[in-house]
């Protein structure tokens, strides 16, 4: 059987667009002689639809789209993911399902068994788990049709009490098809490949895997759909971060040849290269799917805003990203000069708007109310908020989306000003530690010096008071980021961190800062997720709590 893998970028709730994409791909597959074309999990409505699933109209629209897609399945079959109604009175109202469409009709429907309810996933909020296990048959082939998480309950620490493939293998399937919506993080491609290979080896079956690609607000889907032989050998893999299409012949699997998508990255920079491409895709899709074209950001002369500018310029086009330099009395000459050199290197538009007049005016207005207290945090934050007001005014006036440039290290410890530098429509680096930002800068400059070396080499500073350095308030980022990673990603407690060799006073101080600044992170823009544990939808912490605070 010739099976087409259709790796597409869907738009949540955009049934017309998703349907047309799917139909176009069915037509393409038919022309190229495919018998069956496979699409991703919840392809019809997009993933994750979240509380849209609670609207009857949303489900009706999805059902109508499936029927429309079925009309294209004449002389070819398709597997598409979509929600279905649960006909039983008991249980959740919906299933997360895979449709087999044949001869213009729905021939079979199979439901997802394992519903992830951890980190970014909350599928059990909406869906009823499958409890009946049957293969599907088409053109004399028996297919073990599974949906994403259904293959993940394998290994030494199973999360669920049932394994769908253990149930299906007794029906002698010829191969496994898994349709998925597996989000990106910088190590996911390794764990995902390992899981799929383990399934192929355990059940001695070829495996065809089709994943989403594209960004859905915070969640980034990298694609990487693949074909694996019954010995666990990866025979070929589709592209990362872009739509792709390929056909495999199950009678001649060894003929399926695709280049390893990781080969485009130098071996020493694979992780950084993946993060870079994921962020570019995330920015581009966020703007495209919202119908915006232009971005604005405050360009400070620091490395965070410089890297954000390059990412956005790559995603949207250099001419569509406006940098605003917002100098104050504390801004160094080299910060301004470095910023000007960067926008010159990119050919990107910029403006210079001094905040000095507004700052001086507000100081005069507040002087009688500040009661002669010395210059301090209030005055520092006042400058950041003036910058935020100016950037938001430009955003409102010209329809730009403001890019937030704060990194994960700053967000973790609250080193940022609410309604100031924490403003934005989307946070680009909010899941990228400061040390990783430096790695991204090096990756950007690997062939050509786009970011001026002085931006990379100078000590980080907010420049809100004379001679200010980040190190005045925080440990060196090399130490800070290690502690944050162990606490946030790996959930290590203070005693464990001290045993690892970190200074006890620094550990207690940093963990307290992380927990007491949760209220700030609740008010930040959506953060593009590139790590296994990002701030936002995948990390749910109470604000009014005393643990380690």
VEXZA-572213 format. One line per 8 residues: number of its first residue (from 0); their letters; for each residue x, y, z of C-alpha. Coordinates in pm, 1 decimal, padded with zeros to 6 digits. Layout:
N
NUM) A) X:Y:Z | ...
END
This chain:
549
0) XXXXXXXX) 00000.0:00000.0:00000.0 | 00127.3:00348.0:-00085.7 | 00071.0:00583.2:00208.3 | 00120.3:00960.0:00195.9 | 00239.4:01142.8:00505.8 | 00085.0:01491.9:00508.8 | 00261.4:01718.1:00758.8 | 00060.6:02041.5:00761.9
8) XXXXXXXX) 00031.8:02363.7:00959.3 | -00325.7:02396.6:01084.2 | -00507.5:02697.9:01229.0 | -00727.3:02635.3:01532.8 | -01093.7:02685.1:01450.5 | -01023.9:02788.9:01091.1 | -01226.8:02507.6:00941.1 | -01232.3:02652.3:00589.5
16) XXXXXXXX) -00854.9:02684.3:00571.0 | -00786.4:02348.6:00734.3 | -01038.4:02172.9:00510.5 | -00897.3:02324.7:00192.2 | -00541.8:02231.5:00295.1 | -00644.9:01874.3:00363.8 | -00844.3:01841.9:00041.1 | -00557.8:01986.1:-00161.8
24) XXXXXXXX) -00321.4:01734.1:-00007.2 | -00561.8:01447.0:-00078.9 | -00570.8:01555.2:-00443.0 | -00190.3:01573.5:-00453.4 | -00157.1:01228.8:-00297.1 | -00406.2:01081.8:-00543.9 | -00219.2:01226.5:-00841.3 | 00101.9:01072.3:-00709.8
32) XXXXXXXX) -00056.7:00730.4:-00680.5 | -00111.7:00702.9:-00305.8 | -00377.0:00467.5:-00171.3 | -00405.9:00638.8:00166.3 | -00307.1:00983.3:00295.1 | -00255.8:01041.2:00667.9 | -00306.0:01371.1:00853.3 | -00232.0:01469.2:01212.3
40) XXXXXXXX) -00425.5:01450.2:01539.3 | -00724.9:01689.0:01549.0 | -00615.7:01815.5:01208.4 | -00965.1:01930.0:01116.2 | -01004.0:02173.9:01406.5 | -00638.8:02232.2:01498.8 | -00460.5:02144.2:01821.7 | -00515.9:02232.0:02102.4
48) XXXXXXXX) -00870.1:02367.7:02061.8 | -00916.7:02391.1:02441.1 | -01251.0:02533.7:02553.0 | -01372.1:02578.6:02196.0 | -01460.0:02211.6:02241.0 | -01733.3:02318.1:02482.6 | -01923.8:02495.2:02202.7 | -02175.9:02283.4:02011.8
56) XXXXXXXX) -02126.5:02505.3:01707.9 | -01754.1:02424.0:01706.9 | -01823.1:02049.5:01706.9 | -02092.2:02084.9:01440.1 | -01850.9:02281.8:01220.4 | -01586.6:02016.0:01270.1 | -01829.1:01737.6:01175.8 | -01934.7:01926.1:00863.1
64) XXXXXXXX) -01569.7:01970.6:00767.0 | -01506.7:01595.8:00801.7 | -01799.7:01520.6:00571.9 | -01669.4:01775.6:00321.8 | -01323.5:01617.8:00331.0 | -01476.9:01271.5:00284.3 | -01618.0:01381.2:-00051.2 | -01260.6:01413.4:-00179.7
72) XXXXXXXX) -01182.8:01054.9:-00082.5 | -01282.3:00878.8:-00401.4 | -01018.0:00649.4:-00540.3 | -00811.6:00725.8:-00232.0 | -00864.0:00704.2:00144.0 | -00763.8:00943.7:00420.6 | -00707.4:00932.4:00794.7 | -00784.9:01262.7:00965.5
80) XXXXXXXX) -00807.8:01363.6:01329.0 | -01115.6:01541.1:01468.2 | -01334.8:01542.0:01779.3 | -01641.8:01318.4:01783.7 | -01949.3:01311.3:02002.2 | -01970.0:01045.5:02272.1 | -02313.0:00881.4:02225.2 | -02315.7:00741.8:02579.6
88) XXXXXXXX) -02486.1:00929.5:02861.4 | -02202.6:00863.2:03104.9 | -01855.8:01007.5:03063.6 | -01721.4:01310.6:02881.8 | -01917.6:01440.0:02584.6 | -01638.2:01398.4:02328.9 | -01372.8:01164.6:02199.1 | -01043.1:01261.3:02040.0
96) XXXXXXXX) -01077.1:01056.3:01724.4 | -00920.0:00939.1:01400.1 | -01150.4:00901.9:01099.5 | -01089.4:00662.3:00811.8 | -01256.6:00819.0:00508.1 | -01320.6:00592.5:00206.5 | -01540.7:00620.2:-00104.3 | -01672.3:00962.2:-00003.2
104) XXXXXXXX) -01789.3:00841.2:00337.3 | -01678.5:00779.0:00693.9 | -01587.1:00410.6:00706.7 | -01435.4:00382.6:01054.7 | -01365.9:00594.3:01361.2 | -01111.8:00510.2:01629.2 | -01076.9:00698.2:01956.1 | -00774.4:00799.1:02159.5
112) XXXXXXXX) -00721.2:00586.2:02468.4 | -00450.4:00765.4:02664.8 | -00539.7:01125.7:02739.3 | -00243.8:01328.3:02870.7 | -00325.3:01553.2:03161.7 | 00015.8:01689.5:03260.2 | 00230.9:01992.9:03183.1 | 00075.4:02166.2:02880.3
120) XXXXXXXX) -00182.1:01892.3:02820.2 | -00534.1:01881.1:02963.3 | -00712.8:01641.7:02730.0 | -00902.6:01464.2:03005.9 | -01077.7:01795.5:03067.2 | -01263.3:01740.0:02739.4 | -01236.9:01382.4:02616.4 | -01353.9:01038.2:02721.9
128) XXXXXXXX) -01086.2:00768.0:02692.1 | -01140.5:00483.3:02448.6 | -01216.1:00142.6:02599.3 | -01267.9:-00069.1:02285.9 | -00973.8:-00186.2:02076.5 | -01006.8:-00278.0:01711.9 | -00777.3:-00247.0:01413.5 | -00902.5:-00090.0:01089.4
136) XXXXXXXX) -00876.8:-00260.7:00751.9 | -00821.3:-00105.6:00413.0 | -00722.0:-00271.9:00084.9 | -00647.5:-00597.7:00261.4 | -00411.1:-00434.9:00513.2 | -00475.0:-00441.3:00886.1 | -00379.8:-00113.5:01053.4 | -00321.1:-00048.5:01422.6
144) XXXXXXXX) -00448.3:00309.5:01423.9 | -00331.6:00505.0:01728.9 | -00333.7:00867.2:01836.7 | -00022.5:01035.9:01979.7 | -00009.1:00948.1:02352.8 | -00137.5:00598.5:02278.5 | 00221.4:00496.6:02198.3 | 00389.8:00680.4:02486.3
152) XXXXXXXX) 00298.2:00433.5:02764.3 | 00611.0:00231.2:02706.5 | 00930.9:00197.0:02904.3 | 01018.7:00155.4:03270.3 | 00779.8:00411.4:03420.8 | 00435.7:00372.4:03259.3 | 00193.0:00653.9:03336.0 | -00122.4:00458.9:03248.0
160) XXXXXXXX) -00262.1:00118.5:03341.7 | -00340.4:00017.7:02983.0 | -00133.1:00005.9:02664.5 | -00337.8:00027.8:02342.8 | -00083.2:-00159.4:02132.3 | -00084.2:-00450.1:02377.6 | -00456.6:-00474.5:02304.2 | -00424.8:-00435.7:01926.9
168) XXXXXXXX) -00128.1:-00663.3:01862.9 | -00342.1:-00973.7:01916.0 | -00539.7:-00880.5:01603.8 | -00228.3:-00926.8:01385.3 | -00192.4:-00576.5:01240.2 | 00043.1:-00528.7:00945.0 | 00170.0:-00189.4:01060.4 | 00108.0:00095.2:01303.8
176) XXXXXXXX) -00013.0:00440.6:01208.4 | 00015.0:00709.5:01473.7 | -00133.4:01054.1:01417.6 | 00003.5:01310.6:01660.3 | 00016.0:01662.2:01794.3 | 00348.9:01641.6:01973.8 | 00476.6:01988.5:02073.4 | 00837.9:02093.5:02042.7
184) XXXXXXXX) 01093.0:02141.6:02311.1 | 01466.2:02125.1:02254.0 | 01495.3:01758.9:02364.8 | 01159.0:01632.5:02238.7 | 01289.6:01505.1:01906.3 | 01519.6:01266.8:02094.6 | 01258.1:01128.5:02335.3 | 00993.1:01109.5:02061.4
192) XXXXXXXX) 01217.9:00915.9:01825.6 | 01321.2:00683.3:02106.9 | 00960.2:00612.5:02197.9 | 00859.8:00537.3:01838.6 | 01161.8:00315.1:01778.6 | 01084.7:00125.8:02100.0 | 00728.1:00059.7:01980.1 | 00840.4:-00065.1:01639.7
200) XXXXXXXX) 01090.2:-00302.7:01801.3 | 00855.5:-00426.3:02071.7 | 00573.2:-00513.3:01834.0 | 00792.4:-00598.5:01531.5 | 00581.2:-00373.7:01311.4 | 00658.9:-00087.3:01073.2 | 00539.3:00245.9:01210.3 | 00415.2:00549.3:01019.6
208) XXXXXXXX) 00405.9:00864.6:01228.7 | 00249.3:01196.2:01123.9 | 00286.2:01503.4:01344.0 | 00159.8:01859.8:01343.6 | 00387.5:02141.1:01235.1 | 00345.6:02513.1:01309.7 | 00278.5:02734.5:01607.0 | -00040.8:02768.3:01809.5
216) XXXXXXXX) 00033.9:03070.4:02033.3 | 00280.1:02933.2:02294.0 | 00294.0:02579.1:02158.7 | 00536.3:02511.0:01876.9 | 00502.9:02192.3:01671.2 | 00816.8:02083.3:01491.5 | 00679.4:01816.6:01258.1 | 00950.2:01555.6:01207.0
224) XXXXXXXX) 00700.7:01293.3:01085.2 | 00875.3:00963.9:01011.2 | 00867.7:00607.4:00887.8 | 01028.5:00334.3:01099.8 | 01093.8:-00024.6:01000.2 | 00987.6:-00324.6:01207.1 | 01346.1:-00350.9:01335.9 | 01329.9:00001.1:01480.0
232) XXXXXXXX) 01541.5:00163.0:01209.6 | 01429.7:00511.6:01109.1 | 01394.8:00488.6:00731.9 | 01320.8:00853.1:00669.5 | 01199.9:01166.7:00841.9 | 01017.0:01475.7:00719.4 | 01133.0:01832.2:00778.8 | 01133.0:02023.6:01102.9
240) XXXXXXXX) 00935.7:02349.5:01133.4 | 00781.6:02344.0:00785.7 | 00509.0:02166.3:00595.8 | 00617.9:01853.2:00415.6 | 00480.9:01560.0:00219.4 | 00610.5:01215.5:00129.9 | 00484.2:00877.0:00011.0 | 00596.8:00541.1:00145.1
248) XXXXXXXX) 00523.4:00199.9:-00004.9 | 00459.4:-00050.5:00273.2 | 00560.0:-00331.0:00037.0 | 00898.6:-00169.3:-00020.0 | 00978.6:00025.6:00295.3 | 01352.8:00027.4:00232.5 | 01297.5:00248.2:-00072.9 | 01178.4:00534.3:00151.2
256) XXXXXXXX) 01473.1:00773.2:00172.0 | 01470.7:01116.0:00331.6 | 01761.1:01323.2:00459.4 | 01791.1:01359.3:00835.4 | 01645.6:01705.6:00911.5 | 01908.2:01750.1:01183.5 | 02183.7:01747.3:00921.6 | 02125.9:02116.7:00850.8
264) XXXXXXXX) 02265.8:02204.5:01194.2 | 02635.2:02184.8:01284.5 | 02667.2:01903.2:01540.0 | 02782.3:02139.0:01816.7 | 02482.3:02369.4:01772.5 | 02188.6:02133.6:01712.7 | 02003.2:02237.1:02028.9 | 02059.7:02608.6:01970.2
272) XXXXXXXX) 01969.6:02577.3:01602.2 | 01644.5:02401.3:01686.6 | 01554.7:02672.1:01938.8 | 01633.7:02942.3:01684.1 | 01418.4:02787.4:01410.9 | 01137.4:02713.1:01656.8 | 01126.3:03075.6:01771.9 | 01130.5:03208.6:01416.3
280) XXXXXXXX) 00840.0:02979.7:01326.5 | 00657.6:03080.5:01645.5 | 00684.9:03451.4:01568.6 | 00588.9:03408.3:01204.2 | 00282.9:03194.0:01277.2 | 00165.4:03414.7:01563.0 | 00154.9:03712.6:01328.8 | 00016.5:03524.0:01028.5
288) XXXXXXXX) -00264.1:03357.5:01220.8 | -00365.9:03682.8:01389.2 | -00349.5:03874.8:01060.6 | -00067.9:04111.4:01161.7 | 00245.2:04194.4:00964.0 | 00446.8:04447.5:01164.1 | 00626.9:04433.2:01497.0 | 00786.1:04685.9:01727.9
296) XXXXXXXX) 01034.2:04646.7:02010.6 | 01248.0:04854.4:02239.6 | 01612.8:04818.1:02135.0 | 01827.5:04880.5:02441.1 | 02175.6:04793.0:02323.8 | 02158.3:04472.4:02527.7 | 02176.7:04117.5:02403.1 | 01810.4:04023.1:02470.7
304) XXXXXXXX) 01659.1:04291.5:02250.3 | 01929.1:04235.5:01987.3 | 01853.3:03862.8:01959.0 | 01478.2:03934.3:01960.3 | 01521.1:04179.3:01674.6 | 01715.1:03930.6:01462.4 | 01461.5:03653.4:01526.4 | 01169.9:03881.1:01440.8
312) XXXXXXXX) 01341.9:04017.6:01131.7 | 01404.4:03661.8:01011.5 | 01040.9:03569.1:01076.6 | 00865.6:03878.8:00942.6 | 01115.2:04045.8:00711.5 | 01365.0:04311.1:00820.1 | 01147.4:04593.2:00686.6 | 00853.6:04488.0:00904.7
320) XXXXXXXX) 01021.6:04519.3:01245.6 | 01059.8:04868.5:01391.6 | 01319.7:04918.4:01662.6 | 01274.7:05209.3:01901.8 | 01576.3:05336.1:02092.4 | 01460.6:05494.3:02419.8 | 01767.0:05655.0:02579.0 | 01771.7:05815.7:02922.6
328) XXXXXXXX) 02033.0:06003.7:03124.3 | 02170.4:05664.5:03229.7 | 02206.1:05519.4:02880.6 | 02565.3:05468.7:02777.1 | 02685.4:05602.4:02444.1 | 02790.9:05255.4:02335.1 | 02440.2:05118.2:02395.4 | 02301.7:05368.2:02146.7
336) XXXXXXXX) 02589.3:05320.4:01902.0 | 02566.2:04939.9:01924.7 | 02191.9:04950.9:01858.5 | 02238.9:05176.9:01558.5 | 02505.0:04944.0:01420.5 | 02271.1:04645.6:01459.3 | 01980.2:04804.2:01272.8 | 02226.2:04914.7:01004.6
344) XXXXXXXX) 02354.1:04557.8:00970.4 | 01997.8:04434.9:00928.7 | 01869.3:04720.0:00716.1 | 01582.0:04745.8:00962.3 | 01388.9:05066.9:01040.5 | 01440.5:05245.0:01370.8 | 01342.4:05552.2:01567.5 | 01501.8:05732.3:01861.5
352) XXXXXXXX) 01270.2:05870.7:02128.7 | 01432.5:06007.8:02442.9 | 01249.6:05939.3:02768.6 | 01433.8:06217.5:02950.6 | 01165.2:06485.1:02916.6 | 00884.8:06254.3:03032.0 | 01099.1:06124.7:03320.2 | 01187.0:06475.4:03436.0
360) XXXXXXXX) 00823.9:06587.0:03417.6 | 00702.7:06290.4:03622.7 | 00976.8:06346.1:03878.2 | 00855.3:06703.5:03923.7 | 00495.6:06586.7:03956.3 | 00587.6:06320.3:04211.8 | 00843.2:06520.1:04409.2 | 00602.7:06653.0:04675.7
368) XXXXXXXX) 00454.7:06304.6:04717.0 | 00786.0:06118.2:04738.3 | 00865.0:06319.9:05054.6 | 01233.2:06367.8:04985.7 | 01313.6:05996.2:04983.9 | 01631.4:05905.9:04791.1 | 01640.4:05788.8:04430.8 | 01559.8:05416.7:04421.1
376) XXXXXXXX) 01351.0:05139.2:04271.7 | 01048.2:05362.6:04211.4 | 01251.9:05592.7:03986.9 | 01410.3:05296.9:03806.3 | 01071.2:05140.5:03736.0 | 00932.7:05477.9:03632.8 | 01179.9:05487.0:03344.6 | 01089.1:05134.7:03236.2
384) XXXXXXXX) 00719.1:05221.9:03246.0 | 00772.5:05537.0:03040.9 | 00938.3:05319.4:02779.0 | 00644.2:05080.3:02798.2 | 00394.3:05363.5:02750.6 | 00580.7:05493.3:02445.1 | 00605.5:05149.3:02284.7 | 00238.5:05074.4:02348.8
392) XXXXXXXX) 00141.6:05416.2:02209.1 | 00332.2:05336.9:01889.0 | 00167.9:04994.1:01883.8 | -00179.8:05147.2:01913.2 | -00114.1:05421.9:01660.8 | 00031.8:05205.7:01385.2 | -00103.8:04856.5:01455.0 | 00228.8:04702.3:01551.0
400) XXXXXXXX) 00253.4:04401.1:01781.7 | 00494.1:04477.4:02066.5 | 00757.2:04208.0:02116.6 | 00854.8:04138.1:02475.2 | 01231.0:04086.2:02507.6 | 01262.3:03953.3:02865.2 | 01448.1:03623.9:02907.6 | 01360.9:03327.2:03128.8
408) XXXXXXXX) 01625.1:03408.7:03390.3 | 01476.0:03754.6:03444.0 | 01118.9:03624.9:03441.2 | 01210.4:03358.0:03695.3 | 01346.1:03595.2:03958.9 | 01121.3:03892.5:03883.0 | 01401.4:04106.2:03738.0 | 01166.6:04315.3:03527.4
416) XXXXXXXX) 00910.0:04593.0:03558.1 | 00541.1:04518.1:03531.5 | 00374.4:04747.5:03275.3 | 00723.0:04844.9:03158.9 | 00974.7:04608.3:03002.3 | 00736.5:04318.4:03072.9 | 00482.1:04460.9:02823.0 | 00415.8:04287.7:02494.8
424) XXXXXXXX) 00183.3:04089.1:02272.8 | 00415.8:03788.5:02265.5 | 00723.6:03695.6:02467.8 | 01000.4:03575.6:02240.6 | 01272.8:03479.3:02490.0 | 01062.9:03409.8:02798.8 | 01156.5:03040.0:02786.1 | 01524.4:03102.9:02702.7
432) XXXXXXXX) 01772.8:03141.6:02986.9 | 02023.9:03425.2:02966.8 | 02311.7:03187.2:02898.7 | 02107.6:03042.2:02611.6 | 02048.7:03392.7:02476.1 | 02426.3:03427.5:02445.3 | 02434.1:03092.8:02263.4 | 02166.4:03217.9:02024.0
440) XXXXXXXX) 02372.0:03530.3:01958.9 | 02671.5:03312.2:01874.9 | 02454.0:03100.3:01645.1 | 02327.0:03413.2:01469.4 | 02685.4:03532.6:01419.3 | 02821.0:03192.4:01310.5 | 02870.5:03304.3:00950.1 | 02848.1:03680.7:00961.5
448) XXXXXXXX) 02879.9:03940.0:01237.5 | 02518.4:04055.2:01249.0 | 02505.5:04136.7:01620.7 | 02792.8:04372.3:01716.8 | 03048.0:04199.5:01937.5 | 03020.7:04474.7:02197.3 | 02656.3:04380.9:02258.3 | 02762.5:04022.7:02322.7
456) XXXXXXXX) 03068.9:04097.5:02533.7 | 02963.0:04384.7:02760.6 | 02823.3:04311.3:03110.1 | 02440.3:04299.1:03106.7 | 02273.5:04609.0:03250.9 | 01926.1:04757.4:03276.0 | 02082.7:05108.2:03270.4 | 01827.1:05254.9:03508.4
464) XXXXXXXX) 02080.0:05406.6:03749.9 | 02446.6:05508.6:03726.7 | 02689.7:05224.4:03648.2 | 02418.9:04960.7:03702.0 | 02499.1:04596.2:03626.2 | 02271.5:04289.8:03647.6 | 02535.3:04134.6:03873.1 | 02458.1:04403.3:04135.2
472) XXXXXXXX) 02122.3:04232.8:04195.6 | 02174.0:03874.9:04077.8 | 02438.2:03600.4:04091.2 | 02638.8:03548.4:03772.9 | 02407.3:03406.2:03508.5 | 02620.1:03091.5:03475.7 | 02533.9:03006.5:03839.5 | 02182.5:03151.0:03838.0
480) XXXXXXXX) 02076.2:02958.0:03528.2 | 02204.2:02628.0:03663.6 | 02001.4:02673.1:03983.3 | 01693.6:02782.2:03790.6 | 01717.7:02488.5:03551.1 | 01749.6:02237.1:03834.7 | 01455.5:02393.3:04021.3 | 01217.5:02471.3:03733.6
488) XXXXXXXX) 01284.1:02198.4:03477.3 | 01402.1:01918.8:03707.3 | 01202.6:02017.8:04021.4 | 01498.6:01986.1:04257.9 | 01439.2:02120.7:04610.1 | 01677.2:02337.3:04814.8 | 01840.2:02049.6:05002.7 | 01907.8:01865.6:04678.4
496) XXXXXXXX) 02058.9:02179.5:04525.5 | 02289.8:02233.2:04820.7 | 02402.5:01869.5:04800.2 | 02486.4:01935.4:04435.3 | 02736.1:02198.0:04552.0 | 02543.6:02524.0:04520.8 | 02583.2:02782.1:04795.7 | 02298.1:02748.7:05045.8
504) XXXXXXXX) 02238.3:03124.0:05085.3 | 02224.8:03174.6:04709.9 | 01989.9:02878.6:04667.0 | 01746.3:03003.5:04931.7 | 01753.0:03354.8:04790.3 | 01694.6:03245.3:04432.2 | 01412.9:03003.4:04511.2 | 01243.1:03268.1:04721.5
512) XXXXXXXX) 01266.1:03513.6:04431.8 | 01117.2:03258.1:04193.3 | 00819.3:03184.6:04416.0 | 00745.6:03538.7:04535.4 | 00743.1:03671.5:04178.1 | 00475.6:03433.9:04052.2 | 00230.8:03727.1:04047.1 | 00442.3:03899.3:03782.9
520) XXXXXXXX) 00447.4:03596.4:03555.3 | 00068.2:03573.7:03569.4 | 00062.9:03912.6:03394.2 | 00317.1:03848.7:03120.1 | 00236.5:03793.5:02751.8 | 00220.8:03442.2:02605.8 | 00567.3:03282.3:02605.4 | 00693.7:03078.1:02311.3
528) XXXXXXXX) 00772.0:02737.5:02461.8 | 01106.7:02576.6:02377.8 | 01192.1:02393.4:02702.3 | 01037.8:02091.9:02878.0 | 00902.9:02321.6:03151.7 | 00809.5:02671.7:03043.7 | 00638.8:02945.3:03237.8 | 00274.2:02971.5:03137.7
536) XXXXXXXX) 00019.6:02699.8:03066.0 | 00256.2:02415.7:03154.3 | 00364.8:02541.4:03496.8 | 00078.6:02608.2:03735.8 | 00178.8:02760.5:04066.8 | -00025.6:02944.8:04330.3 | 00051.0:03311.6:04388.9 | -00047.9:03326.1:04754.8
544) XXXXX) 00178.6:03049.7:04883.5 | 00451.0:03019.4:05144.8 | 00659.9:02730.9:05008.4 | 01026.3:02842.8:04993.8 | 00911.2:03205.8:05012.0
END
